Amino acid sequence: MDFISKITVVPKIPEKILGLKELSENMWWTWNYKTQALFETIDKELWESTQRNPVTFLKRVEQKKLNTAAEDSKFNELYQEVMKEFSNYMNENSNTWFSKTHRSFKDGEIAYFCMEYGIHESFPMYSGGLGILAGDHLKSASDLGIPLIAIGLLYQKGYFIQRLNSEGWQESIFLDYDFSDFPIIPAKDSNGDEIYVDIDLLGKKVFAKVWQVKVGRVNLYLLDTNLMQNDPEDREITSTLYGGDIEMRIKQEILIGIGGVKAVRKLGYNPSVWHMNEGHAAFLGLERIRELVQEHGLTFQEAVEAVRAGNVFTTHTPVPAGNDVFSISLIDKYFGDFWPKLGASRQDFLNLGLEKRQNAEELFSMTILALKLSGRSNAVSRLHGEVSRKLWNHVWPGIEWLEVPINYVTNGVHIDTWLNPKLQESLKEYLGADWMSKIDDPELWEKIDNIPDHELWETHQQLKKELIEYIRKSIKAQRSRHGETVEQLEEVNQIGDEKALTIGFARRFATYKRADLIFSDEERLKKILNDPDKPVQLIFAGKAHPADKPGQELIKKIYEYSRKPEFQNKVIILENYDMDMARHLVSGVDIWLNNPRRPREASGTSGEKAGMNGAINFSVLDGWWVEGYNGKNGWAIGDNRDYEDLKLQDKIDSVSIYNQLEKQIVPMYYEKGETDVSKEWVSKMKESIKSVTSFFNTARMLKEYTQKLYMPAFEQHTRFSNDDFKLAKEFAGWVKLLKENWDSIKIHVKLDQDLTGVKNAEEEIGVQAEIYLPGIGPDSILPEVVFARLKDGKIANIRRYDMKLIKEVQKDTYLYSVKFKIEDRGEYGINVRVTPNNPLMPHKNYLMGLVKYPQ
């Protein structure tokens, strides 16, 4: 039949429950389970089939079901409760942690930049841990009332959907998403006009539309180049997260860095702090320099100092290969017309990110660019801080890795997002309805012991049952796609044993995470898994990047193990690991297995999610677990050290896994007695919930970021920006003076006694030095004695003793002196050095490369 016209009809939300639309447009619902229950109550099947996406749900729900809900008294009661809670949350700006703690803070937001955001599985703008962390960062910033805005990219195809074929090979499927199904709206300026920004790429303008996502009280803005006014190749810039070649990567990073700053300006914000979550967005520093040079008349060096004052950088990758670098020729290609806008020479520009490899190759490093343009940098766990200081020591020549000013803030997770609702209800009952507002109180967590053992055990068994049902549904869909028979599909119902000790391993399939380590001794593992009285099952999940062939081979290997007769239904691998699957796994497994090759795990947060749900961590002492493990809340694999011999490391760690499973973990789980509850096991569950939830959460993490990084950066930015950047200009002039005269400094050391041979502990040492300071003067330097404790020929600890000015010996030559005691036995090294000193420096070693030793 021919039609005169076609129309699309969407449901009309009844006036009584019209607030559902407002709820659907703010990602607050992703961490409010009552809101999710509202939508699920209307149509549970549709809610599940739309991936729990309220925007899509409200477009597809039957009108009759909406009308029925509007007239249902119980539904209306819950609806009113949720709307009141949402209204109170959005309007309590004067009563948040930030507003009460930092009353003097008035102007300037914190601008947070990241390439990916994992807020919910229905909004697939994330690939893994970095994105999930960023999503949790925004949620806690909203909860705490931190004045933060976020910048990223809106990917037309998001990240890939993972399918495992019948041979176990990963297939990467990219979908073209309909943005109208996402909780996004076009960002608008003060005049109500939609906002577009442009960047210069290879002599032409590339345009990006700015979209807004509401994440509670925080606004996330995403840039999109899939516009008609762009050339086809430029429309692809925001096609895929981490897709394409190296040129696509630099285009994406130019867009988020330079385009992101332009978007912030057009939106009307004037941030005082700019936070780069990983180095992808480091080009933002260049755009900020350009603004100050072209719009405020600063010189290049003055602008660099003004920009550094407010920049914060978080590094995540603990290996050189994981940090983005570009060839110098590619930088010339894309930035050849940019450095003149900064008032910089080509070499000055390149020096901001220059990395010289051992083979003399020169590259442009995004991490080095971020470090050099940030006044404050941090790693994401204590051990990762040590690794990062060693990895980037060369950026601070003249000082030891122990002194590199890369701090750390250990990652956490957002409790409301990751703690299962059933456990949340238990904590409300035994810790109090307001327990979330008291998570910093150590006494609160002692109340966990008040939860009856059988109650916690039964709650966990229910969550395990839900996980098994989820697993069967997932595998049935996978095998149905493979064309298996009805009889074979019925066998899926035998997969998963609700009573068996269940071990989960779910994360990105990178080779250093050693997913196959537990299979090192197949015979031994077979005995562990197939004990008829004490059965054990292993559940694996995770994606490998489409370009990571070794990672994909590892997935295939695990798949093949799962189909072996001796491991059938005992080893399970799930496809398409996402946030929904993660929530089921971390709350349903008994053990969370993590065995990366130490020290390559920067932090890892999946174990934190599992631990707060009562799943017990069984992990290598790497990342967060170095700090989290207390001997009572889980088990450590291997020992607390690094290995140069990787085969030896694999052997020691695999034997540790088997020994502890056989002798401790499995026996403890099945030691249930008459109550059918293992008291010792539940005791570990409670200790896990206490120790993990109380500290490894993003509320604590955001408070640390605020106190350690954001507020100090805000204060320095304010000082350096006031009075037309007066202090920034003065500081840059002082740095210029130092650099011009630094090489002329000469140090002549005088010792009160011979320091060779053996000395006694608590013996006093006196050191004097004549220091020649042409053109600098004594006020600009800090002379110090460096007293280093040595272990196996390497520096294990450093003490610094400031030297006092005694007198001017002759023109530009000054005598300094200090006395100190040797505090303990050992082997030590001693030296004298000069470093810059200025009250405007926020911390020691703020300036890179200005360290002078005697020659």
N, C-alpha and C positions, 0 to 999 in steps of 0.2 A: 504494500500500500504506500502511496505517496502521501507525505504530510506537508501541510502548509507551514509548519514550524515545529520545533522541538524545544521542550523546556526541561530544566532539572528542578526537582522539588526536594527540598530539604525539610527535615522535621522542624516544627515550631515549638520552642520550649515554653511550656505554660508559665504564665506570669508568676505564679506562686513559687516556682523553683527556677526562676530566670538566672539566679546567681550561679547555676551550673556552668554557664558560659564563661563567666568571670573566673571561676575556679579552673576551668579547662585551659585558660590562657596564661596561667601562672604556674610555673613548675613547682611551686610550694606543695602541690598535691603529691609530688613524688616522694616526699618524706612525711606525709600525713596520711596514715592508714585509714582514718575515718573517711576522708575524702574519697579514697579509692573504693572504700566499701559502698559509698553512695552510688557510684557508677555501676559497680558490680551488682548491686541490688536491683537495678533497673533491668539489666540483661546480662547475666553472668557469661553466657556463651559468647555473646558479641564482645564483651569486655576482653575476654581472653583472645578472641580471633583478631582483634584490632591491636594486639600487643599492649593492652592496657593503656591505650592512647585516647584520652577523653575528647580531643579535637575530632579525630576520626569517628569515635563512638557517637558523638552528638550529630554527626552528618549521616550516620547509617542506622541509628536506632529507629524502631517503629514508633509512629506517632502515638499509637494506642498504649504502648508501654510507658511513654513519657506521661501521658494523661493519667494512667493508672497510678504511677508513682506520685504525681502531684496531689492525688486525692487520698493517698495512704497515710494514716496518722503516724505510724512508726517511721516511715520514710521522712515525713515532714519534721518529726522530732529530731532525727539525726541531721537533716538538712539545716535546720535552724542552729543546731549546736556547732556544725562545721562552719557556717557562715559567720557566726559570732566569733569563733576561734580565729578564723581568717582575718576578720576585721580588726580584732584586737592585735593580732600579730603585725599586720601592716601599719598600724597606727601607733605603736608603742615606741616611737623613735626616741622619746625623752627618757625611757626607762630601760634602755639596753645596756649591756656591759660596756660598750665603747662610750656611750654618752655619759655614763656615770664615772668611768675611769679617766676619760680624757675630755674633761669639760672645757679646757682651753682651746681645743681643736675647733677651728671655725671654717677655714676655707681650704679648698684643694682636695680632690678625691685621690684615692689610690687606684691607679690604672693597671690592671692585671692582664698580661698578654700570654696566650697559650695557643698552640696549633690545634688542640683538640679538647673537647669537653664531654665527659661522660656523666650526664645528668640522669638519663633514663634510657632503657633499651629501645623505646619507641622514638627516640631522637638520636639516630646513629651517627653522631659527629665525634666518635672516639674509636681508638683502636685497642687501647689497653690501659696499663697502670697510670701513665702520665695523664690521660684524659679523665680517668676515674678520680684521680687525686684532684685535678682541676675542678671537676664538678663538685666534689666534697668541699673544696676550698670556698667556692661560691656559696654553698649552702650554709656553712658555718659563719662566713662573713655576714650573711643575711641574718642568721640567728643572733649574732653578737652585735648587730647594728653597725658594723664597720663600713664607713663610706667608700665602698669599693665599686668600680665598674670594671667590666671585663671585655676584652677584644679577642676575636678569633675569625675564622673563615667558615662560610656556609658551603658545604660540599654537596654538589648535585647528586653524587652517587655515594656519599658517605664513605664508610669503610666496607670491605667486602663481606658478603654472606658466605660462610664456609659450608661446603658440602663434602662428605667423604664418599667416594665411589666404592663400588663393590670390591676393589682391590686395596682400599685404604688410602688412596691418593687424595690429597686435598684439592678441591675445585673451588676457585675463587669467583663468586658471582657478584656482579655489580648491578645494582638496581638504579633506575632513574626515579628519584623521589619527587613526589608532588608536594611542593612546599606548603600548599594549602592544608595538608594533613599535619603540619607541624605547628606548635604553639608559638609562631613567630608573626610579627607584624612589621611593616615598613617603618624604619625609624624616621622621625620627622623633626624639623627644626622649630624654632619658636614661632615661625609664621605658619606652621602646619604643612610645610612642603616636604616631600620625601627627600631624603639625603643621599647624594651620590658623591663619591670622591674619585679623583683620578691620579694615576701615577704615570711617570714617564718610563717607557720601556723601549729601548732601541729606537729612539727618535719619534715615537708616536705615543699618543695618550691611550691609556687603558682605563676604562671606567669600572667602578664597582658600586653596587647598591648596598646600602647599610640596612640590616635587619635587626630587630630588637627581640630579645627573649627575656621574659620576666622570671627571675629565679628568686622567689620571695621578694625581699626588699632590694635585691641586687639586679642591675640591668646588665645583660650580656648582649654585646653588639657583634654581628657577624657580617663579613664582607662577601659579596657575591659578584663574580665577573661574568656570569652567564647571561649577558645582555645583548640585545640586538645591535647596539651601537659598537660592539667590539668585534674584531676579526675572529673567525672560528678558532684559531689557535689560542687566542687570549681568553675566549669563553671557557676554555678547558682548564684555566689556572685553578679554578675552584671546583673542578670536576670530582677529584678523588683525594682523600686524605692519604698522604705519603705515597702518591702515585707518580708515574712518569719518570723521566730521566733527571740528570743533575741540573739541566737548564730549567726544567719545570720546578725543581726544588728551589732554585734561587729566585724564580719569579714569585712563587708562593711566599717566600720569606721577605721579599721586597714588598709584596702586597700587605702582609700582616704588619711588618715593621713600619714602613713609610706610609702606606695607605691607612694603617691603623691609627697613627698619630693624626693624620689629616681628618679621619673620621671623628676622633675625640674632639678636635677643635670645632668641626662643623656641628657637633652635638651640643656645643656650648660649655664643655667642661674645661677646667684648667687644673689638671692634677698636680699635686705636690710630690707624689711618689709614683714612680713607674716601675712595675715589677715584671721582669722577664722570667717566666717559668720555662726554663731550658733556653738554649741559645737561638732557637729558630727566629725569634722576634728581635734579635739584637740590632737590626738595621734601624729600629726606632730611635736609637741614640744618634744616628747620623741625621735623621730628619729633625730631631730636636736641636742639634747643632746648627743645621741650616736655618731653622727659624731664628735662632739667636743672632746668627751672623747677618742674615738678610733683613730681619725685621727689627732688631734691637741694636745693631751696629757693633756687636762684640767681635773681637778677633777670634780666630780658630781656637787658640789655646784657652782664651777666656771662656768660650762657649763649651769647650770640653770640660773645664772645671765646674761650670754651672750645671751641666748635664749630669756629671758624675754625682753631684751632691744629692740628687733626688732619685737616682737609679738603684734598684735592687735586682740582683740576679741569683736565681736558684739553678744550680747544676745538678743533673740527675745521672748522667752516664759515667760510670767509673772506668771506662776503657777508651783509649784514644780513637779507635775505629768508630765508636758510636757518636762522635761529635762531628757535626757538619763542617766540612772544609770545601773551599772552592779554589780552583786554579787561579793564578794571578791573571792569566789571559781572560778568564771568564769575568773576573772583577773588572778588568779593563773594559771589556765589552759592555757590561751593564752599568758601570759607574764612571766611565771616562768623561762624561759631561757633568758628573755630580760633584766631584771634589772641588772644582773651581767655585761652585756655589758656597762652599764652606770656607773659602779663603785659604785652602790648604794646597800644598804641593802634592803630587802623586805619591811621593815617598812618605810624607807625613800621613796621608790617608791610609796607605797600605800598612804602615807601622801599627795602626790601631788593631789590626787583626793578624799581623804577620806571624806565621809559624814556620820555623826552619827545621826541617827533618834532618836526621842523621846522615842521609844520603845527599845532603845539600839542597834538596828540593825545597822550594818555597811555596807555601800555600796560604790561603786566607781563611782563618779559623773563626767561626761564629762564636765559639766559647771564649776565645781570647778577646774578641771584640767586646763581648758582654762583660768580661772581667775588667778590661781596661776602661770601659765607660760606666762602670758601676762603683759607687763608693762602698757598697756593702754586698758581699756574696755569701751564699750558704750552700752547704750540702744537705742531704735529707736523712742522715742518721749519724750517730757518733763515729762508727767505723768508716762510713762513707766520707766523713769529714777528713779523716786521716788519709784515706785513699786519694781524695781530691787534692789535698795539700801536696802530696807527693807527685801526683799527675801533673799539676800546674805549677810546680815549684819554679820551672824555668821562666815563668812570666814575671817572677820576682827575683831576678839574678842578684846574688850577693847575700841572700839569707837562706837559712836551712828550712827544710819542708815543715818542721815543727812550728815555724814562725809565720808561715803563709797565712794571710788574714782571710781565710775561708772558714766561716763559722758553720754551725749546723743547727738545723731544727728538724727533729725526727718526725717523719710523716705520721699521720693518724688517719682515721676514717670517720665519716659522719655517722654518729650513732643511730639517729632516727632512720637513716636510709638502710643501714646494714644490720641492725639488731632486729631479729624476727619479732613480729607483733605479739606472738604468744609469750615470748620471753619479756618483752616490754611490759606486758600485763603483770607477769610475776614480779618484776622489779617494782612496779607501782604498788603492789600489794605489800611487799616486805620491806621496801626501802622508803615508801611514801610517794604520794601522787606527784610531788614536786622534785623527785630525785634528779631529774635532768638538770635542774638549776643548781644542784649541789655536787656535781661530779668532781669538783676540786677538793672536796672534804674527805680526808682519809677515813674518818670514822664512819662515813656513810657506807663504805664498802664492806665493813665488818658485818653489816646486817645481811649480807649474802648468805652467811652461815645459818640464818634463821629459816631459809627456804628448806622445807623437809626434803631429805634425800630422794624419797620415792616420787615426790612431786616434780623435782627437776628431771629425774630420770624418765618419768612418764612423758613429760613435755618434750624431751629430746627424742624419745621413741616415736612420738607422733610426728615430729618434724622429719625423722628418718623415713617414716612411712610415706610422707608426702614426697620426699626425694625419690624413693623407689618408684612411686607412681609416675613422677615426672620423667625418670630415666626410661621406663618402659614405653611411655608415650613417645618420647624422642626417638628411641631406637626403632619402634614400630614404624614411625613415619619414614625413617631412613631406609629401612629394609623394604618397605612397601615400594618406595621409589626405585629400589634395585630390582623390583620384579619378583620378589620371593613369593612362594605359594601361601595359601591360607593356612596350611598346616605349619609352615615355617614361621609365619607371623604369630601363630598361637604360642609357639615356643618362647616368644619374647616375654610372656607372662611368668616364665621361670627365671628370668634375669632379675637379680637383686634379691637378697635375703635380708628381711627386716631385722632378724635376730643376729646376723653376722657382724663382727667387728668390721667397720667400713672405713677405709682410708681414701682420702681425696687428694688428688694432685691436679690442680687446674691453674694454668698460667700461659703466657706466651711460649710457644715452642721454639725457643732459641737454644742452641746446642749447649751453651754454658749452664743452662738450668738442669741438664742431665736427667731428662724424663725417664730414660731407660736404665738409670743406675740400679734400681731395685731388681732388675733382671740380670745383674752381673753373674749370679749363680742361680741358674734356672731350677736346678734340682732342689736346692735349699728353699727357694721361694715356693716351689710346687708343694713341698711338705707343709709350709706355713699356711698356704691358702686352702689346702684340701684336708686339713685335719677335721674329721667328721664331728668331733666333740667341740672343737673350737675354730669354726670356719672364719676365714678372713676374705674380704673382697676389696679390690682396687678400682677406683673410678678416676679416669683421666679425661681432661678436656683442655682445649687450647687451640689457638690459631698460630700459624706461621706466616710471616709476611710473604706475599705472592712472589717476591724475588729471592726469598730465603730457601734455597733448595735443600741444604742440609736439615733445616728445621722441618720441611715437609717430609723428608725421608724418615725423620724421627717419628712423626705422626704415623706414617705407614708401618713402621716397625712395631709401634705399640698396637696398632690395629691388627697386625698379623699375630702378635702374641694373644690378643683377645679371641682369635678364632682357632687357636690351637686347642685340641681336645682337653689337655691337662689344665688349661686356663679358661675354658669356656664357662661363661657366666660368673667367673671369678675375677676376670680382668675386663673392664668395661671402658670403652672410649666413646665419648659423646661428641657430636658435631655442633659447630656454631656457638662456641662459648660466648655468652653475652652477660649483661647485668642480671637478667632474669635467672639464667642458669646459675650464676654465681650466688645469688641469694639462696637458692635451694641447696646448693652444695655446702656453703659455709655454715648453714644452720642444720644440715642433715647428716653430715659425716661425723664419725667419732674421732678420727685423727686427721690432721691437716699435714701432709707431707711436703717438705720443701728442702731440696738438696742441690742448690746452685753451687757452682764452683767458686768458693770463697776466694777473694773478696769482691766478686763481680756483681753482687746484688746490692744496689744502692740503698734501698730500704725494703721494698716489698710490702704490700699492705693486705694481700689476701689472707695472710696468717693472722693479721689483726682482726679482720672481719670474722674469721673462724673462731678465734680465741674468745671474742666477746659473746659469741653464741654458744660457748661451752664445748666447742670442738677443741681437742687438745693438740697443741703444736708439737710436731716431731720434725725438727729442722736443724740444718747446718747453722752454726753460729756465725751468721752473716746478716747484714742489713739490720733491721729493727730488732731481730731476735737476740742479738748480742746484748742489747739493753733490756729486752723483755723477759728473757729466761731467768728464773730465780731458783731453779732446782725443784720447785714444787708444782709448777704450772705447766709442765710438759717435759719433753726430752730433747737433748742436744745430740746431733749426729756428729761424730768425729770429735775433734778438739779445737780449742780456740787459737788456731794458728793458720798461717798461709803456707802453701807448698810450691816449690819450684818444679818438683817431679809430679806431673799431673797424673801419671799412671799410679803412683804411690798414693796420691790423694784419693783417687777413685777406689783403690783397694781398701784403704783405711775406712773411708766413709761407707762403702757398701757392707763391709763386715760389721761396722757399727750398727747399721740398719738391721741386719739379720739378728745380731746378738740381742739387741734390745727388744725386737719383736718377739723373739723366742723366749727370752728369760724374764722380761719385765712387762711389756705392753699387753701381749695376748693373755698371759696368765692373770694379770690384774683385771682385765676386762671381764673375764669369765669367772672370777672369784666372787660369786654372787651370794652364796649361802642360802639361807631359808627365805630371805626377803626378795630374792630374785633381783637384787640391786647390789652392784659392787660398790661398797662404801668408799673404798680407796679410790676407785675411779671417779665417783661423784665428788670426792674431796678435791681431786685434781681439776675437775670441771669448774667447781666453785672458785678455786684459786685462779684458774684461767680467766673466768669472767671478771673477778676482782682486779687482777693485775693488768689485764689488757684494756678493759673498758675505762678504768679510772685514768689512764695516762695516754694510751695510744688512740686518741680521738682528735678530730680536727678542731674542736673547741679549744683544747689546750694548745694545739698547733697554731691556730690563728692568733691566740693571745701571745704566744711566743713571737710570731712574726711581727705582731704589732709592737711589742715592747723592745725586741732586739733589733728590728730592721725598719719597720714602717715609721715609727715615731722619731727615731734618730735621723732617718732620711728626711722626714718632713721638716724637722728643726734645722738641719743643715741647708736644705733647699730654701727654706724661708730666709735664713741669714744670707745666703749667697744671692738671693733674688731681690732683696730689699734695696731701696735707694738706687734703682737702675743698675743692679748687679755690682754694686760697689765692692763688696768683699770678694766676689768671684774674680773681679778684675785685679784687685790687690793680690789675691792668692796666686793667680796665674802669673802676675809680674814677678812675684817672689820665686815661683817655681822656675821661671825663665832665667832669673839671676843665678839660681843654684846650678842649673844645667850648664850655663855658660862658664861657670868657675869650678865645677865639681872635680874635673880631672886634675886641677892644679893643687888640690888639697894634699898635704903631706903629713904623715904621722910618724913621729919618732918616739918609741916606747922606752921607758926607763923602769927597771924593776928594783924593788928594795932588797931582794935577795935572789939567789939562784933558784930557779924553779925546776931544775932537772933533778932526777933521783926520787927519793921517797920523802913524803911529808906526812905529818900527823894530822888526824882529824881535829877540827877546831883550831888549827893553827891559822894565824892571821897572815894575809898576803897584802902587800902594798904595791900599787901600780901607778906610775906617773907617765904622762905622755905630753910631748910638745907637739902641737897641731898647728900647721900653717894653713890659714884660711883667707886667701886673697880674694877680696871683693865680696866676701860672704859675711864674716863677722860671727862672733860666738853665740849670738842670740838665735841664729838660724840652724844650729846643729845640736845634736845630742851625742856626746862621746860616751862610750860605755865599754866596760870589760865584759866579754862573753866567756862564760865559764861553762864548758860543755862536758857532761858526763858521757863517757864512751863505753859501749858494750859491743864486744866482738869487732872493734875497730870502727863502729858506726855511732853516730850521735844519738843517744837515747833520751837526753834531757838537757835543757839549756837554762842557765841562770844568767841574768843580766844585772850588772851593777853600774848605775849612772855615775859618771865621773864629775867632780866639782871643779869649777874654774878657780884656779889659785891666783894667777896674775897674767898680765901680758908681758911676755919675755922680751919681745921686740916687735916692731911693726908687723901686724897681721899674724903673729905667732903667739900662741897661748899655751900656758901650762895647766894641765888638768891632773887630778889625783883622786884615788879611791882606795879604801882598805876594806877587806871583807874576810870572813872566816870560811875555811873549808868545812862544810857541815858533816860530811860522812866519808867513809872509806870508798875506794874505787879508783878507776883510771879517768883522768880528766884532761881536757885540752883547754888552753887559754889564749885569748886574742883580744885585741882592742879594735874597735871600729867606730866610724862616724856615720850617723844617719840624720836625715832632716828633722827639724823640730819647729813646729808652728802650732800655736793654740787653735788655729782653724782646721788643723788635721783632725778628723774624727777618731782616728785610731792609728796606732803605730804601724809602720810599713804601708801607709796609705799611698805613698809615692813609690812607683816601681823603678828599680834599677839604680837608685841613688843610695849606694852603700859603699863606704871607703874603708879599706884595711891598710895596714902598713905595707910598704913595698920594699 
